């Protein structure tokens, strides 16, 4: 292909660039010489069109929160139609050669089939397992309605796999499902993990105000949906603070989702409001500060058909900031964290609370786990090799001799003493300094105390 190909990426569950994986993919394609457009829902205050870092982003107003089978069906139909109309708008601006659909839901194969008449190819970026989401939320159905819904989800998944000319899997468990359940030829699948960009995700000196008077801050970062186990964080907090009397520990729950308001009410009812903070939606600046201050990051995801084979981005983000992790022992969580985390058998809330307190009271172990996690992110999980795999899918599919995602060579850490938000960065090349930081979350070279915990949090 002599001219630069144009890739249209479709996302429904998060706006871009808030969806970190998709934004990394966009930037990798742009750096390699592709043209990129995105269609996604609006976030609060978002315009209908943005041109950001070379990417055209087209956004539609999201539907009201779905409730029940009919509500979800309406949400899927509404988003599909809005996306289809915007795809025509993108086409009027310039022709696109590939549609990449990121699930959930598994509905955009139908749009890809329509555009195939114009010669457009289809790449499926497999983010989620919708049949497993259903089973994890509702269990194996026994009634006719539930069985019908599950059959529809499995049919939509099969159609997506069979329509796609290439499938991008977030881990080897998902890749195996593409092979075995989707009958996708092995050579048409590629694993692209949602690895952290370790040149950007870098620890900074902790912000004392975020501890809200406590000695230790414990963090949860992620979506707050029914299958994410965030209510388990409150149960752990109760055992730590109220049952064990550890009033020196504070918890920060970063993120949003369907369960956020119910979780706030539950926290109040449990008497935890002095110890648990809900930040709501947060961006990179706030994530950097909170995770650089946190002594431990939590992976409370319960064992279910979805979570066991899904990669939890929060685990790798904790590790990128040298935060030791306590998590339930799930297959793909163990793959991500390896020996850089403390694992607890699924469902053992008391054991989780005990493991957390043991780690909080052992600064040397926190330091060794935190440093090992950061090094694993740099050496094994980093986005750079993932970006090369990702761009390689398009180069092979389109026969395009791209420049690759890093045409000027691998990205390197800059030598700045502060980041773009004014936080003092930790010297990652000095292992002694990194160990000291991982133990107490300060740089020991001076204080940076002019920030309030509320600044910039949406």
C-alpha positions in Angstrom: 0.0 0.0 0.0 1.7 3.2 -1.2 -0.3 5.7 0.9 -0.7 5.9 4.6 -3.6 3.6 5.7 -6.4 5.0 7.8 -7.6 3.0 10.9 -11.0 3.6 12.5 -11.2 2.4 16.1 -14.6 1.9 17.8 -14.9 1.9 21.6 -18.2 1.8 23.5 -17.4 1.3 27.2 -15.0 4.3 27.8 -14.2 7.6 26.2 -10.9 8.2 24.6 -8.2 9.1 25.7 -9.5 7.9 29.1 -9.3 4.3 27.8 -5.5 3.9 28.4 -5.1 0.8 26.2 -6.9 2.3 23.2 -5.0 5.6 23.6 -1.6 3.7 23.6 -2.8 1.9 20.5 -3.7 5.1 18.8 -0.4 6.7 19.6 1.5 3.6 18.4 -0.3 3.7 15.0 0.3 7.4 14.6 4.0 7.0 15.4 4.2 4.2 12.8 2.8 6.4 10.1 -0.9 5.4 10.1 -3.8 7.8 10.2 -6.2 7.1 13.0 -9.8 8.1 13.9 -11.8 7.0 16.9 -15.5 6.8 17.7 -16.5 6.6 21.3 -19.0 8.0 23.9 -18.5 11.4 25.4 -17.1 11.8 28.9 -18.3 14.7 31.1 -17.7 18.0 29.3 -16.2 16.4 26.2 -16.8 18.0 22.8 -18.3 16.1 19.8 -15.0 16.2 18.0 -11.4 16.5 19.1 -8.1 16.4 17.2 -5.6 15.2 19.8 -2.0 14.1 19.1 -2.8 13.5 15.5 -6.0 11.4 16.3 -9.5 12.5 15.2 -11.9 11.6 18.0 -15.6 11.6 17.3 -17.9 11.4 20.3 -21.6 10.8 20.9 -23.7 11.5 24.0 -23.9 8.2 26.0 -27.2 6.6 26.7 -28.8 6.5 30.2 -27.5 3.8 32.4 -29.0 0.5 31.4 -31.2 -1.6 33.7 -32.4 -5.1 32.8 -32.2 -7.1 29.5 -34.3 -4.6 27.6 -32.3 -1.7 28.9 -29.0 -3.3 27.8 -30.5 -4.1 24.4 -31.6 -0.5 24.0 -28.1 0.7 25.0 -26.4 -1.6 22.5 -28.8 -0.5 19.7 -28.4 3.2 20.5 -24.6 3.1 20.6 -24.5 1.0 17.4 -26.7 3.5 15.5 -24.7 6.5 16.8 -21.5 4.8 15.9 -22.7 3.8 12.4 -23.7 7.4 11.7 -20.4 8.7 12.9 -18.6 6.1 10.7 -20.3 7.7 7.7 -19.1 11.1 8.9 -15.6 9.8 9.2 -15.8 8.4 5.7 -16.9 11.7 4.3 -13.7 13.3 5.7 -11.5 10.5 4.4 -11.6 6.9 3.5 -10.7 4.3 6.2 -9.1 1.0 5.4 -9.7 -0.9 8.6 -12.3 -0.9 11.4 -10.9 -2.0 14.8 -13.7 -2.8 17.3 -13.0 -3.1 21.0 -15.5 -5.0 23.0 -17.8 -4.9 25.0 -20.2 -5.3 23.3 -19.8 -7.9 20.6 -22.1 -6.1 18.1 -19.8 -4.2 15.8 -19.1 -7.1 13.5 -22.4 -6.2 11.8 -21.1 -2.7 11.1 -17.9 -4.2 9.8 -19.8 -6.4 7.5 -21.6 -3.4 6.0 -18.3 -1.6 5.5 -16.7 -4.7 4.0 -18.7 -3.9 0.9 -16.4 -0.9 0.5 -13.3 -3.0 1.0 -12.8 -2.2 4.7 -11.1 -4.9 6.8 -12.1 -5.8 10.3 -9.8 -6.3 13.4 -11.2 -7.4 16.7 -9.5 -6.1 19.8 -10.7 -8.6 22.4 -11.0 -6.7 25.7 -13.7 -8.7 27.5 -15.5 -12.0 27.6 -19.2 -11.1 27.5 -20.6 -14.6 28.1 -18.3 -14.8 31.2 -19.5 -11.4 32.3 -23.0 -12.7 32.3 -22.1 -15.9 34.2 -20.1 -14.0 36.7 -22.9 -11.6 37.5 -25.9 -13.9 37.3 -24.5 -17.5 37.5 -25.5 -20.3 35.2 -29.1 -19.5 34.1 -32.0 -21.8 34.9 -34.9 -19.9 33.4 -35.8 -19.5 29.7 -35.0 -15.8 29.7 -31.6 -16.2 31.2 -30.7 -19.1 28.9 -31.8 -17.0 25.9 -29.7 -14.1 26.9 -26.6 -16.3 27.3 -27.2 -17.9 23.9 -27.4 -14.5 22.3 -24.2 -13.4 23.9 -22.4 -16.5 22.7 -23.8 -16.1 19.2 -22.6 -12.5 19.0 -19.2 -13.5 20.2 -19.0 -16.2 17.5 -20.1 -13.8 14.8 -17.4 -11.3 15.9 -14.7 -14.0 15.8 -15.8 -15.2 12.4 -16.1 -11.8 10.8 -12.7 -10.6 12.0 -9.7 -11.0 9.7 -7.4 -10.5 12.7 -8.0 -10.9 16.5 -5.9 -9.1 19.1 -6.0 -10.8 22.5 -5.1 -9.2 25.8 -3.6 -12.3 27.2 -2.9 -16.0 26.3 -6.1 -17.1 28.0 -8.2 -14.9 25.7 -6.1 -16.1 22.7 -6.9 -19.7 23.6 -10.6 -18.8 23.6 -10.3 -17.2 20.2 -8.7 -20.5 18.9 -11.0 -23.0 20.7 -14.4 -21.1 21.0 -14.0 -18.8 18.0 -12.3 -21.2 15.6 -9.9 -18.4 14.7 -6.8 -19.7 12.9 -3.8 -19.4 15.2 -1.9 -17.3 12.7 -4.7 -14.7 12.8 -4.3 -14.1 16.5 -1.8 -11.9 18.3 -1.4 -11.2 22.1 -1.1 -7.5 22.9 -1.1 -7.1 26.6 -2.2 -3.8 28.2 1.3 -3.2 29.5 2.1 0.1 31.3 4.2 2.7 29.6 7.0 2.8 32.1 8.5 6.0 30.6 5.3 7.8 31.6 4.1 5.8 34.7 6.9 6.8 37.1 6.8 7.1 40.9 7.1 10.5 42.4 7.5 11.6 46.0 4.5 10.8 48.1 2.0 13.5 48.9 1.4 13.5 52.7 -2.0 15.2 52.5 -3.4 12.1 50.6 -2.8 10.0 53.7 -5.4 12.2 55.5 -3.7 11.9 58.8 -2.9 8.2 58.6 0.5 6.5 58.5 -0.4 4.2 55.5 -2.5 4.7 52.4 -3.9 1.6 50.8 -5.2 2.0 47.2 -7.7 0.5 44.9 -7.7 1.6 41.3 -10.3 0.6 38.7 -13.9 0.2 37.6 -16.5 -0.3 40.3 -18.9 -2.8 38.8 -20.7 -5.8 40.3 -18.0 -8.3 39.3 -15.0 -6.1 40.5 -15.2 -7.0 44.2 -14.9 -3.4 45.5 -17.4 -4.2 48.2 -14.7 -6.6 49.4 -12.4 -3.7 49.9 -14.9 -2.2 52.4 -15.0 -5.6 54.2 -11.2 -5.6 54.3 -11.2 -2.0 55.6 -13.7 -3.0 58.3 -11.5 -5.8 59.5 -8.3 -3.7 59.4 -9.7 -0.5 61.0 -12.6 -1.4 63.2 -12.0 -5.1 64.1 -8.1 -4.8 64.4 -8.1 -1.2 65.7 -5.7 0.0 63.0 -6.8 3.6 62.8 -3.4 4.5 61.3 -4.5 3.0 57.9 -6.5 5.0 55.2 -8.0 3.6 52.1 -8.4 5.5 48.7 -10.7 4.0 46.1 -10.0 5.5 42.8 -12.4 5.1 39.9 -16.1 5.0 39.0 -18.7 2.6 37.9 -22.3 1.2 38.3 -21.7 0.5 42.0 -20.0 3.7 43.2 -23.0 5.3 44.8 -24.0 2.1 46.6 -20.5 1.6 47.8 -20.5 5.1 49.3 -23.7 4.3 51.2 -22.2 1.0 52.3 -19.1 2.8 53.6 -21.3 5.2 55.6 -23.4 2.4 57.0 -20.2 0.5 58.1 -18.8 3.6 59.9 -15.8 3.8 57.6 -16.2 7.3 56.1 -13.3 8.7 58.2 -11.0 6.0 56.8 -12.2 5.4 53.2 -12.1 8.0 50.4 -13.9 7.7 47.1 -12.2 9.9 44.6 -14.5 9.3 41.6 -13.1 9.6 38.1 -9.3 10.3 38.1 -6.8 11.2 35.4 -3.0 10.4 35.1 -2.0 13.3 37.4 -4.1 12.0 40.3 -3.2 8.4 39.7 0.5 9.2 39.8 0.1 11.0 43.1 -2.1 8.5 44.8 -0.1 5.4 43.7 3.1 7.1 44.6 1.8 7.7 48.1 0.1 4.3 48.6 1.9 1.7 50.7 0.0 -1.2 49.1 -2.3 -1.7 46.1 -5.3 -4.1 46.3 -6.6 -6.7 43.9 -9.9 -7.7 45.4 -11.3 -9.3 42.3 -13.3 -12.4 43.3 -12.8 -15.7 41.6 -15.4 -16.1 38.8 -15.3 -17.2 35.1 -14.4 -13.7 33.9 -11.9 -12.6 36.5 -9.8 -15.8 36.5 -8.8 -15.4 32.9 -8.7 -11.6 32.6 -5.7 -9.4 33.0 -6.2 -6.7 35.7 -4.6 -3.5 34.5 -4.6 -2.1 38.0 -2.1 -4.8 39.1 0.4 -3.7 36.5 -0.2 0.0 37.3 0.5 -0.6 40.9 3.7 -2.4 40.0 4.8 0.5 37.7 4.7 2.8 40.6 6.6 0.4 42.8 3.5 -0.4 44.9 3.5 -3.9 46.4 0.3 -5.8 45.7 -2.1 -8.0 47.8 -4.5 -9.9 45.5 -6.6 -13.0 45.3 -4.9 -15.8 43.5 -6.4 -15.7 40.0 -4.8 -17.3 37.0 -4.0 -14.2 35.0 -3.2 -12.0 38.0 -0.5 -14.5 38.9 0.8 -14.3 35.3 1.0 -10.5 35.6 2.5 -10.1 39.1 4.5 -13.4 39.3 6.5 -13.2 42.6 6.0 -9.4 43.0 2.7 -9.7 44.9 1.3 -11.4 48.0 -1.5 -13.8 47.0 -4.4 -14.9 49.1 -6.8 -17.7 48.3 -10.0 -16.4 46.7 -12.8 -15.5 49.1 -10.6 -15.5 52.3 -11.4 -11.9 53.5 -9.8 -12.5 56.9 -6.7 -13.9 55.3 -6.6 -10.9 52.9 -6.8 -8.4 55.8 -4.1 -10.3 57.7 -1.8 -10.3 54.6 -2.4 -6.6 54.2 -1.5 -5.8 57.8 1.6 -8.0 57.7 2.8 -6.2 54.6 2.1 -2.7 56.1 4.1 -3.6 59.1 7.1 -5.0 57.1 8.8 -2.0 55.3 11.6 -4.2 54.0 9.3 -6.6 52.3 7.2 -3.8 50.9 10.5 -2.3 49.5 11.6 -5.6 47.9 8.2 -6.4 46.4 7.8 -2.8 45.1 11.2 -2.7 43.4 10.7 -6.1 41.9 7.3 -5.0 40.6 8.8 -1.9 39.0 11.6 -3.9 37.4 9.2 -6.5 36.1 7.2 -3.8 34.5 10.3 -2.3 32.8 11.7 -5.7 31.7 8.7 -7.9 30.9 5.3 -6.1 30.9 6.2 -2.7 29.4 4.1 -1.3 26.6 7.0 -1.1 24.1 7.1 -4.8 23.0 3.3 -4.8 23.1 3.2 -1.8 20.7 5.5 -3.6 18.3 3.2 -6.6 18.3 0.2 -4.4 17.8 1.5 -2.4 14.9 2.8 -5.6 13.4 -0.8 -6.9 13.1 -1.6 -3.9 10.8 1.6 -4.0 8.8 1.0 -7.7 8.0 -2.7 -7.3 7.3 -2.3 -4.3 5.0 1.1 -5.0 3.6 2.2 -1.5 4.8 5.9 -0.9 5.5 5.3 1.2 8.6 8.0 3.0 10.6 7.1 1.0 13.7 5.7 2.5 16.9 9.1 3.9 17.9 10.7 5.2 14.7 13.3 7.2 16.7 14.3 4.2 18.9 13.1 3.0 22.2 11.7 5.7 24.5 14.0 6.6 27.4 13.4 8.0 30.8 14.3 11.7 30.9 16.5 13.1 33.6 14.0 15.7 34.9 13.9 16.2 38.6 10.2 16.9 38.5 7.4 15.7 36.3 5.0 17.9 34.3 2.8 18.4 37.3 5.6 19.6 39.5 6.0 16.3 41.5 9.6 15.3 42.5 10.4 12.1 40.6 12.2 9.2 42.1 15.6 8.2 40.6 14.8 4.8 39.1 18.5 4.2 38.2 19.5 4.4 41.9 18.3 1.1 43.3 19.1 2.2 46.9 17.0 5.3 46.5 14.2 3.3 44.9 14.3 0.7 47.8 14.1 3.5 50.3 11.2 5.1 48.5 9.3 1.8 48.2 9.6 1.4 51.9 8.2 4.7 53.1 6.9 6.5 49.9 9.2 9.5 50.2 12.3 10.5 48.3 14.2 11.6 51.4 15.5 14.6 49.6 12.9 17.2 50.7 9.2 17.7 51.0 6.6 18.5 48.3 3.5 19.4 50.3 1.7 22.1 48.4 -1.0 19.8 47.0 -4.5 19.1 48.3 -6.0 15.7 47.7 -9.0 17.2 45.9 -7.1 19.0 43.2 -8.2 18.0 39.7 -10.3 15.0 40.7 -13.4 14.7 38.6 
